[in-house]
């Protein structure tokens, strides 16, 4: 029963949604409809004006990728040391292989994080997120700085992932590959479509008739 507005702009009005394990939900809606705000509510970074947004009681471990996620990295450490800190029991070969799949090549892994480009930092932040134990992925525009091989790696990781994933993305192809449900932000509500992106498109066409 969540309601929230910014001045005259009502984003949510008595909105409801329940997410279960295995749900991979993509949130769709025009710019400014509150998609990123909703993810921040879910992570507890912001609070709605009314109603509640909360994680379940049963050991929910969440990982959040924000649009500015790369800014949270420690700039003084090298790429490989950053990964070793997250997974100390991995071998260097395992870590290099994972970083390679995110197009962080041999030269890049030895660089200090501060010397990476924006795209490389975003890829490192995603690689870090994937190796952490979690059962709720919250992703805000995760493909913004990714090239095609890195996108494919992320698609595969999400498809094989057993927990819940909540995704905001402008990349319709990416959504069509990973989401098994669509939630549209419309007129202050969260409208759930229990099917993938193709199913959602079909239903939207039916609604027009």
N, C-alpha and C positions, 0 to 999 in steps of 0.2 A: 504494500500500500504506500508506495514511495511517490512523493511529490517534490518538485524542485523547480525553481525559476531563477533567472537572472534578470532583475528588473521586470520589465513588461513581458519578457520572453519566457513562456512556460515550456520547460523541457519535458517534465514528467508530471502526470496527474493521476495519482492512484495506480501507478504501474506495478505489475506483479510478474515475477518469473522465478521458477525453481530450476536449478541446474543439478544434474546427477552425474555420477561417474560414467565416463564413456561419451558424454555429450560433447560434440565439437561444434560450438555455436559461433556463427559469424553474425555480427551486428551490422545491419544496413540502415542507411538513412542519409538524408542530404547533409552537407556541411553545416555545422552549427546545431545539429539535432540532439547532441548530447552523448555521442558514442564514447568519446574519450573520458568525458565526465563520469559516465556510468562505470567504466573500468576503474576509475579512481575511487568511486564509492565502494566497489567490490573489494578493492585493496585496503580500504579504510584510510586512504590519504585525505579524502574529503568526506563530509557528511551531508546527506540530503536534508532539505528544509523539514520534511515530514516523512514518517515511515521509517523502515529499517532495511539495511542491507547487511547481511552477515554470512560468514562462512560456517559450514556445519560443524558439529561438535566432534566428528570422528576423524581426528588426526589429519586435518586438511593442511597440506604443505604447499604453499603457493609460490610461483615464480612469476615475476612481472617484468615485461619488456615494454618500457615507455618509449615514446618517440625520441626522447633525449637520453635514452639509457646509457649511451656511450659516455656521457658526461660523468657518470658515477665510477668510472674505472680509475684505478691508481696509475697516474701518468708516469710515475718514476720507475715502475717495475717493467721488466721485459715481458713480451707476450707469453713466452713459454713459462716464465716464473709465475705469471698470473694464473695460468692453467694448472700448474703444479700445486699451487695453493688450494685450488678447488678440488683437485683429485690427486692427493699426494701418493696414493698407491698405484697410480698408472705408470707405465714405462714411458720413456721419452718417445719411443716409436708410436705407441698408442696416441699420445698427445699430438705428435706431429701429423699423424694420419687424420685425426679429427680436424685439426686446424687446416690441413690441406683440403679437406672436403668443404671447408668454408672459404676456400681460395686464399688462405693465408699461407704463403709459400715459404720455402726454406729461409730466404733472406728476412722475410717479415717476422718470423717467430723469434728472432734474436733482437729485434728492435725494441727500444723503450716504447711504451704505449703512446707517449706524447708525440712520437714521430710518425704515428700511423695517420692515414687519411680518415676522413669522417666515415667513409664506407667500411674501411678496415676495422675501425673501432666498433661499428655496429655489428660486424660479423663476429668479432671477438666476444662482444656482449651476448650474442645469441649462442655461440659455442659454450660459453660459461653457463648459460641458463639450461642448456640441454643436458649437461653432465650433473647438475645438482639434483638430488632426489626430490621430486615434487609430484603431486597428483592433481595440481590445478595450474595450468598455464594460462596466463593473461597477457595477450599480445596486442600491442597498439602499433599498427603499421609496421609489422616486422620486416616486410620485403623492400622497404624504401631504398636501402643502399645495397641491395643484393643483386648480383648478376645471375644469369640463368642457372649455372651449376650450383651456386649457393642456395638459390630458391628451391631447386629440386631436392637438395639435401634436407632443407627445412621441411618441405612437403612430406618427404619419406619419414622423417623423425616424428612428425605430428600424426601421420597415418598409423604408425606402429605404436604410438603412445596410448597407454591404457586408461589414463586419468581423464579429467575434463579439460577442455581448452575453450577459451573465450577469445574471439579474434575480431579486431577492427582492422579492415584493410580496404583500400581503394582498388586493389588488384583482384578483379573478378575471376581471372583464371585461377589464381591461387586459392580463392574461396571455393571455386568449383572442385578443386582437387582435395581440399582438406575438411570442409564443413559437412557434417551430417544433419545439421539443423540450421535454420535461418531465423533470426529475430529482427523484425523491422521496427524501427522507432517511428511511430506514426501517431500524430494527434495526442501526444503525451503518454501513449501506451507502448507496451512491449508486445508486439504481435508475433506469436510463435508459429513457424511453419515447420512441421515435423517431417522434413525431408531435405535433400541436398539443394544446391543452387538451381539445378535444372528443374527440380520439383517446384521451387519457389517461383521461377519464371513462368512456369505453366499455370500455377495458381493465380499469379498476377494477371495473366492474359484472360483467365476465366472471370476474374473480378471486373474486368473492363466491359465484359459482354452484357 
